[in-house]
Amino acid sequence: METLRINNSDGSVDVQITEEVIAIIAGLAATEVNGVNSMAGGITNEIVARLGKKNLAAGVNVGFSDGMVVVDLALVIEMGVSIPDVSKEVQEKVKTAIETMTGLKVKAVNIQILNVNIDNQ
């Protein structure tokens, strides 16, 4: 768990932000990008989905390096989109979302394309 120090006029406050919270922020930001069909989850995520629950951190791994956030995303993209363009937009959107919402600095957003959705073709 990463601790973020927020300074205000009354003093400072320590806020603990879990990796899961950062993963949820990253997953939501990534799925807002046109061309991203979904996050790629494993068998556990499929079981959770069948139970009617949504795992917002599916396909996201969060770590820390040199005090900065490193995010690994596994994506399913739509057929026919430019993988480099979609990946770049996802990286920018995820970085901005994490830095804006948490105050933590993002060192890297790594993208792995695990599947292509062809259902809409």
C-alpha positions, 0 to 999 in steps of 0.5 A: 500500500502506498502512502500519499502525504497531502499538505493543507493549511491545518497540517499534513494528512497521510492517505493510504491508497491501495494497489486495487484502487489504482487498478480500478482507476486505470481499468476505468480510464482504459475502457473509456478509450474508443477501440478498447473492447474490454480489459482481459481477465483470467478465469477468476474474472470470468467466474466473478462475471458469471456471479453477476459482479464486476471486477473493475481491476481485471486485466490490471497489475499495479506495482511501484518502482522508484516511488512511482506507479507502474501499471501493466494493462491487458486489453481486448481491442476492437477489430480494425483499430490502430493498435499503436494509436489506441495504445498511446491514447490508453497510456495517456488517459491512464497516466492522467487519471491516476496522477489527477485522482491520487497525486502519485506520479506514473513511471510507466503504463505498459500495454499488452493486447491479449485479444481482438474482438471480432463479434461486431464485424 
